[in-house]
Amino acid sequence: MTAIAADALLANLAGRPGYRELQAEVAGFYYFEADLLDNRRYTEWLDLLADDVVYFMPMRHNVPLEHEPAEENSVAGTGMHWFEDDKWTLTKRVEQIQTGLHYAEEPLSRITHMVTNVRIVEAQPALTDAVEVGVTSRFLMYQNRIDYDTSTFVGRRHDRLMRAGDGWRIRRREVILEQGILLEKNLSNFF
């Protein structure tokens, strides 16, 4: 596993005190984030990112059953990925879209994010007073450009969120697409 250790992914914190409240708070954060992105409020979305954010989408590899599951995805910091961005790069991507001259986003795409299966798999120091959490979620993102150009992205996210004074910030996001080969013309959107 890259973003969250395999044993943490299998951890079941759901029955522990404070889980439901924290899970509802984190899910609300994700729904707010999706609304910002769907309404093209990209500058406000950037405020949800920690200054040291790592925003990463590995490439998927088809591997035989006898291989380790970790071999299915490229690893951050090495090899090729769909993207491995920091806050500066994400800010530049947003600024490029906002110029109105972005070849892949003029006219702007119509996008809908659906987020589900939000699950806290790790909390530091504890669920009731967590300042940092490991979260997994599933997403479906629909994108329509011009009149006929549509894309659907389906996958999982492994996030590390940290509590900031006024809410949560994304410190790390690993986006795992279920597609082995992308047929889309670009990846100019945000997950």
GILIN-V167007 format. One record per backbone hydrogen bond with DSSP energy under -0.5 kcal/mol. CO is the residue of the C=O (numbers start at 0). NH is the residue of the N-H. If there is no record, write none. Layout:
BEGIN
[[CO:NH] [CO:NH]]
END
This chain:
BEGIN
[[4:8] [5:9] [6:10] [7:10] [10:12] [12:15] [15:18] [17:21] [18:22] [19:23] [20:24] [21:25] [22:26] [23:27] [24:28] [25:29] [26:30] [27:31] [28:32] [29:33] [30:34] [31:35] [32:36] [33:37] [34:38] [35:40] [36:39] [39:41] [40:44] [41:45] [42:46] [44:47] [45:48] [47:169] [49:52] [53:55] [53:172] [54:84] [55:174] [56:81] [56:82] [58:73] [60:62] [63:66] [67:70] [68:71] [69:72] [71:60] [74:77] [79:58] [82:56] [84:54] [85:89] [86:90] [87:91] [88:92] [89:93] [90:94] [91:95] [92:96] [93:97] [94:98] [95:98] [95:100] [96:99] [100:102] [101:104] [102:105] [108:110] [109:143] [111:141] [113:139] [115:137] [118:120] [118:135] [121:133] [123:130] [123:131] [125:128] [126:129] [130:162] [131:123] [132:160] [133:120] [133:121] [134:158] [135:118] [136:156] [137:115] [138:154] [139:113] [140:152] [141:111] [142:150] [143:109] [144:148] [147:149] [148:144] [150:142] [152:140] [153:177] [154:138] [155:175] [156:136] [156:158] [157:173] [158:134] [159:170] [159:171] [160:132] [161:168] [163:166] [166:163] [168:161] [168:170] [169:49] [170:53] [171:159] [172:55] [172:174] [173:157] [173:175] [174:176] [175:155] [180:182]]
END
